[in-house]
Amino acid sequence: MYNLLEGIRVLEVAIAAPDGLGAHLAEMGADVIKVEKPPLGDTTRVLPDRFVNLQWNRGKKSVALDLDDPEAQQVGLDLAKTAQVVVDGLRAGTMERFGLHYAAVRAINPSVVYCSLSGMGQTGPYRRLGTHAPGFDAFAGMAPVALREDGLPYMTPHVTVGVQAGILVAAFAVAAALVKALRTGQGQYIDVAEIDAVALWRSTEIARGLNQGWNAAGSRWQASDAVRVQYYETSDGRYVMFQPLEEKFWRNFCRAIERPDLRARSSGKPTDVANVDEELRAELATIMKAKTQAEWVAFFIEHDVPGMPVHTLPELIEDPHFQARGNLATLEDPELGPLVMPATPIKLPDQTYELKPAPLLGQHTDEVLSVLPGYDAARLAALRQRGAIL
């Protein structure tokens, strides 16, 4: 973990995807205390993909606390009083039922940064609509409807962004609000809906449709007949993304392969980079098959020609640049053993990144409650006897 948020305590009451907000804050060094309801805890603990719990909850402390119990609700407030950040990762209205809503926390902790991260947000006609992660992509048109041969609809296979989009937006908002709180002493309430974040992930398409019409042509870069911004197969059966968008890069390419005649075949005007020229496309396809993917990447670097290797996921993790950037880390999980997981894309040259395992359910209950609210053994025993804590 990094130390950018060292000294910042986060109280998190969240389930499943919103857990990712606390995970990002923990990666930056925050002390994240996760409240889980006994006896099962977070739903990620019982998912078939066990690594999900590690992905969303690594580096946190777990307090097993049943917030349906009035005594436990007071414990929650006692914990919130000691936190700089409170994360509400539940459906709108749930924290009110638990007595941990913003007004209640602000009354005892005026400088708190309180972030509600939910699927539908805290306002609007859908605020109480239950949903799960695939629904975010469906809402924002990221997963168009496809039809089986028998006419039944299904969700199109797609790269899911709905969950990550909301988490990243919320993490940015919390960091910004912390700066304000540290500067002014004033707290901040934040409402982030994951459906808003994934919809605005498509802001370019939305802006084009609103201002140019929904049938307006999009980027030609994804057209099958584009030439200078296009996929090409290499001699080893792999692919590169060829991208000499500007005229100077196209000139560099033509000079490097000693084909000045090609330069005049495609102008440097931005509107012409995806020009339809099937003969040029075919000729470039032949040229690209003269080298392997790795050789073309080296060529692009040497001659200053924009391009990119095209990967499947297994190929991505073997890519030398991906590996050199330290994008994977291994940790020893007490339940699952050694696991390789994606690391943070944030690189701090003066710090070492370290993955820490997700906590066991209630692993830190006594540790946290005896130190932060300062409960003695008798209070802990009484709470445990009534089932308020585990």
C-alpha positions in Angstrom: 0.0 0.0 0.0 1.1 3.6 -0.6 1.1 6.3 2.1 -0.7 9.1 0.2 -3.8 8.8 2.5 -1.8 7.7 5.6 -3.6 9.0 8.7 -7.0 9.0 7.0 -9.6 6.7 8.5 -12.5 5.4 6.4 -15.6 3.8 7.8 -17.2 1.7 5.1 -20.7 0.3 5.1 -21.0 -1.3 1.6 -21.8 -4.4 -0.2 -20.3 -5.8 -3.4 -19.2 -3.4 -6.1 -19.2 -0.2 -4.0 -16.6 -2.0 -1.9 -14.2 -1.0 -4.6 -14.2 2.6 -3.4 -12.7 1.6 0.0 -10.3 -0.7 -1.8 -8.9 2.2 -3.8 -8.6 4.3 -0.7 -6.9 1.5 1.2 -4.4 1.1 -1.7 -3.5 4.8 -1.2 -2.8 4.1 2.5 -6.1 4.9 4.2 -7.1 2.9 7.3 -10.4 1.4 6.0 -12.7 -0.2 8.5 -15.3 -2.3 6.8 -18.6 -3.0 8.6 -20.1 -6.4 7.7 -23.3 -8.0 9.0 -22.8 -11.3 10.7 -23.0 -14.2 10.2 -22.2 -14.2 6.4 -20.7 -10.7 5.9 -20.3 -9.1 2.5 -21.9 -10.9 -0.4 -18.5 -11.2 -2.1 -17.6 -13.8 0.5 -20.1 -16.3 -0.9 -19.7 -15.6 -4.7 -18.4 -18.6 -6.8 -15.4 -16.4 -7.9 -13.7 -16.2 -4.5 -11.1 -13.7 -5.8 -13.8 -11.0 -6.0 -13.7 -10.5 -2.2 -10.0 -10.1 -2.4 -10.3 -7.7 -5.3 -12.8 -5.4 -3.5 -11.8 -5.8 0.1 -8.0 -6.3 0.2 -6.1 -4.2 2.7 -9.2 -3.4 4.9 -10.1 -4.3 8.5 -13.3 -6.1 9.2 -15.7 -5.4 12.0 -18.7 -7.8 12.2 -21.6 -5.5 13.3 -25.3 -6.1 12.9 -26.6 -2.6 12.2 -30.2 -3.8 12.5 -29.6 -3.9 16.2 -30.1 -0.5 18.0 -27.0 -1.1 20.2 -24.9 -1.8 17.1 -26.2 1.4 15.5 -24.7 3.3 18.4 -21.4 1.5 17.8 -21.6 2.6 14.2 -22.0 6.2 15.3 -19.1 5.9 17.7 -16.9 4.6 14.8 -18.1 7.3 12.4 -17.1 9.9 15.0 -13.5 8.8 14.6 -13.4 8.8 10.7 -12.5 11.4 8.2 -14.5 9.5 5.5 -17.7 7.5 5.7 -18.6 5.4 2.7 -22.3 4.5 2.2 -22.3 1.8 -0.4 -25.9 0.7 0.1 -29.2 1.4 -1.7 -30.7 4.8 -1.0 -32.4 5.0 2.4 -30.7 2.1 4.0 -28.3 4.2 6.1 -31.3 6.2 7.4 -32.7 2.9 8.7 -29.4 2.2 10.4 -29.2 5.7 11.9 -25.9 6.3 10.1 -27.2 8.8 7.5 -25.2 12.0 6.7 -27.2 14.3 9.1 -26.6 11.9 12.0 -22.9 11.6 11.3 -22.4 15.3 10.6 -23.9 16.2 13.9 -21.1 14.4 15.7 -18.4 14.8 13.1 -18.8 18.1 11.2 -15.7 17.8 9.0 -16.6 14.3 7.7 -16.5 13.5 4.0 -19.6 11.3 3.5 -19.8 9.5 0.1 -23.0 7.6 -0.9 -22.1 5.3 -3.8 -25.0 3.4 -5.2 -26.4 2.0 -8.4 -29.2 4.5 -8.9 -28.1 7.5 -6.7 -30.0 9.2 -3.8 -32.5 11.2 -5.9 -34.7 10.5 -8.9 -37.6 8.1 -9.5 -35.3 5.0 -9.6 -33.6 5.7 -6.3 -35.1 2.6 -4.6 -34.7 0.4 -7.6 -32.6 -2.7 -6.9 -30.1 -3.6 -9.5 -26.8 -5.4 -10.0 -23.6 -4.6 -11.9 -24.7 -5.8 -15.4 -27.7 -3.5 -15.2 -25.4 -0.4 -15.2 -24.1 -1.3 -18.6 -27.6 -2.1 -19.8 -28.9 1.3 -18.6 -26.2 3.2 -20.5 -26.5 1.3 -23.7 -23.1 -0.4 -23.3 -24.6 -3.8 -23.8 -27.1 -3.8 -26.7 -29.8 -6.3 -27.0 -29.0 -9.4 -29.1 -31.5 -12.0 -30.3 -31.1 -15.8 -30.3 -32.2 -17.8 -33.3 -35.5 -18.5 -31.5 -36.0 -14.7 -31.0 -35.3 -14.6 -27.3 -33.3 -11.6 -26.2 -30.0 -11.7 -24.3 -27.2 -9.3 -23.2 -24.5 -8.8 -25.8 -21.1 -10.0 -24.6 -19.2 -6.8 -23.8 -16.5 -5.3 -21.7 -18.2 -4.2 -18.5 -17.4 -0.7 -17.3 -20.3 0.2 -15.2 -18.9 -1.0 -11.9 -15.4 0.5 -12.4 -16.7 3.9 -13.7 -18.6 4.6 -10.5 -15.9 3.6 -8.2 -13.3 5.7 -10.0 -15.6 8.8 -10.0 -16.3 8.3 -6.3 -12.6 7.9 -5.4 -11.8 11.2 -7.2 -14.7 13.0 -5.4 -13.6 11.7 -2.0 -10.0 12.8 -2.6 -11.1 16.2 -3.7 -13.5 16.6 -0.7 -10.7 15.6 1.7 -8.5 18.4 0.3 -11.4 20.8 1.1 -12.0 19.3 4.5 -8.3 19.5 5.4 -8.1 23.1 4.1 -11.3 24.5 5.6 -12.4 22.1 8.3 -15.8 21.7 6.4 -17.2 18.4 5.6 -18.9 17.4 2.3 -21.7 15.1 1.3 -21.2 13.3 -2.1 -23.8 11.4 -4.1 -22.4 9.2 -6.9 -24.7 6.9 -8.9 -23.0 4.2 -10.9 -25.5 4.5 -13.7 -24.5 8.2 -14.1 -20.8 7.4 -14.2 -21.2 4.7 -16.9 -23.5 6.9 -18.9 -21.0 9.7 -18.9 -18.3 7.2 -19.9 -20.0 7.6 -23.2 -20.0 11.4 -23.1 -18.6 11.8 -26.6 -21.4 9.7 -28.2 -24.0 11.5 -26.1 -22.7 14.9 -27.0 -22.6 14.0 -30.7 -26.1 12.6 -30.7 -27.5 15.6 -28.8 -25.8 18.2 -31.0 -25.5 16.5 -34.4 -28.4 13.9 -34.4 -28.5 10.3 -33.2 -27.8 9.1 -36.7 -24.6 11.2 -37.1 -21.6 9.3 -38.1 -19.2 8.4 -35.3 -15.5 8.0 -35.4 -14.2 6.5 -38.7 -11.4 4.9 -36.8 -13.6 1.9 -36.1 -14.7 1.5 -39.8 -13.8 -1.7 -41.5 -12.5 0.1 -44.5 -10.3 2.6 -42.6 -6.7 2.6 -43.8 -4.3 4.7 -41.7 -6.0 3.9 -38.3 -6.6 0.2 -38.6 -5.7 -3.3 -37.5 -3.2 -5.2 -39.6 -2.0 -8.8 -39.3 1.7 -9.5 -38.7 3.8 -12.4 -39.9 3.4 -14.3 -36.6 -0.4 -14.3 -36.9 -0.9 -11.5 -34.4 -2.0 -7.9 -35.0 -0.9 -4.3 -34.6 -2.9 -1.1 -34.5 -1.4 1.1 -37.2 -1.9 4.8 -36.2 0.1 7.3 -38.3 -2.8 9.8 -37.8 -0.8 13.0 -38.4 1.0 13.8 -41.7 4.4 13.8 -40.1 4.0 10.3 -38.8 2.7 9.0 -42.2 5.7 10.6 -43.8 8.0 8.9 -41.2 6.5 5.5 -42.1 6.7 5.9 -45.8 10.3 7.1 -45.6 11.3 4.2 -43.2 10.0 1.5 -45.6 11.4 3.4 -48.6 8.0 3.9 -50.2 7.7 7.6 -50.9 5.0 6.8 -53.5 2.6 5.8 -50.8 2.7 9.2 -49.1 0.7 10.8 -51.9 -2.0 8.1 -51.7 -3.3 9.4 -48.4 -3.3 13.1 -47.4 -2.6 14.4 -43.9 -5.9 16.0 -43.4 -7.7 14.7 -40.3 -10.8 14.0 -42.3 -8.8 11.8 -44.7 -7.0 9.5 -42.2 -9.8 6.9 -42.6 -10.2 7.4 -46.3 -11.6 4.5 -48.3 -8.8 3.2 -50.5 -9.0 -0.5 -50.8 -5.9 -0.8 -52.9 -3.8 1.1 -50.3 -5.4 -1.0 -47.6 -4.4 -4.2 -49.4 -0.9 -3.0 -50.0 -0.4 -2.1 -46.3 -1.8 -5.5 -45.3 1.0 -7.1 -47.4 3.6 -4.8 -46.0 2.6 -5.5 -42.4 2.9 -9.3 -42.9 6.6 -8.8 -43.5 7.4 -8.5 -39.8 6.3 -10.0 -36.5 4.2 -8.0 -34.0 7.3 -7.4 -31.8 9.4 -6.3 -34.8 6.7 -3.8 -35.9 6.5 -2.3 -32.3 10.3 -1.9 -32.4 10.0 -0.3 -35.8 7.4 2.1 -34.7 9.6 3.2 -31.8 12.7 3.6 -33.9 11.0 5.6 -36.7 8.5 7.5 -34.6 5.4 6.0 -36.0 2.3 5.6 -33.7 1.1 2.1 -33.3 0.2 -0.5 -30.7 0.3 -4.2 -30.3 -3.2 -5.8 -30.2 -3.7 -8.3 -27.4 -6.0 -10.9 -26.0 -6.0 -10.9 -22.2 -3.6 -13.8 -22.0 -1.3 -12.0 -24.4 -1.7 -8.7 -22.4 -0.2 -10.2 -19.2 2.8 -11.5 -21.2 3.5 -8.1 -22.8 6.9 -6.9 -21.8 5.8 -3.3 -21.3 2.8 -4.4 -19.2 5.1 -6.4 -17.0 7.7 -3.7 -16.8 5.1 -1.3 -15.5 4.4 -3.6 -12.5 0.8 -4.1 -13.2 0.5 -7.5 -11.5 1.2 -8.4 -7.9 1.2 -11.7 -5.9 -0.1 -12.1 -2.4 -0.6 -14.9 0.0 -4.3 -15.1 0.9 -5.0 -17.0 4.2 -7.9 -18.9 2.6 -7.1 -19.1 -1.1 -3.3 -19.3 -1.0 -1.0 -17.5 -3.4 -3.0 -15.3 -5.9 -1.8 -13.1 -8.7 -4.0 -9.9 -8.9 -4.0 -6.7 -10.9 -2.2 -3.9 -9.1 -2.9 -0.2 -9.1 -2.1 1.8 -12.3 -0.9 4.6 -10.0 2.9 4.5 -9.9 4.9 6.3 -7.1 8.6 6.0 -7.8 9.6 6.7 -4.2 7.2 4.0 -2.8 6.8 0.3 -3.1 3.3 -1.1 -3.8 2.2 -4.1 -1.8 -1.0 -6.1 -1.9 -2.6 -7.0 1.4 -5.2 -9.8 1.8 -8.9 -9.2 2.4 -9.8 -9.6 6.1 -11.6 -12.5 7.5 -15.2 -11.7 8.7 -14.9 -9.9 12.0 -11.2 -10.3 12.1 -10.7 -6.8 13.6 -13.9 -6.4 15.6 -12.2 -6.4 19.1 -9.1 -4.6 17.9 -11.1 -1.7 16.4 -13.8 -1.3 19.0 -11.3 -1.5 21.9 -9.1 1.2 20.4 -11.3 3.7 18.6 -14.5 4.0 20.7 -12.4 2.6 23.6 -14.9 -0.1 24.6 -13.8 -2.3 27.5 -14.0 -6.0 27.7 -17.4 -5.9 29.5 -19.0 -3.8 26.7 -17.6 -6.1 24.0 -18.9 -9.1 25.9 -22.4 -7.6 26.2 -22.5 -6.7 22.5 -21.4 -10.1 21.5 -23.9 -11.8 23.8 -26.8 -10.0 22.2 -25.5 -10.8 18.7 -24.7 -7.2 17.8 -21.1 -8.1 17.0 -19.3 -11.2 16.0 
